[in-house]
Every structure is written in structure tokens, then in C-alpha cells.
């Protein structure tokens, strides 16, 4: 886990990763509820 934290600090992508996770979760929710 230490290496992963260092990787995030090195690239400064925390915000991008958070946005990506939100998009992924939204996509999963929509695919589980196709009618909405």
C-alpha cells in the first residue's frame, strides 16, 4: 500500500482517480438499473 500512496503523490492524480471511481460507480448503478 505504501508504494501505491507514493505513486499517487508522484503523479498527483488523486482527483482524477476519484472522478474515475465516481464514473465507474455511476456506470455500475445504471447497468444494474437499466430502466432508470
Protein Blocks (a to p, Z undefined) as FASTA:
>chain_A
ZZmmmmmmmnopmmmmmmmmmmmmmmmmmmmmmmZZ
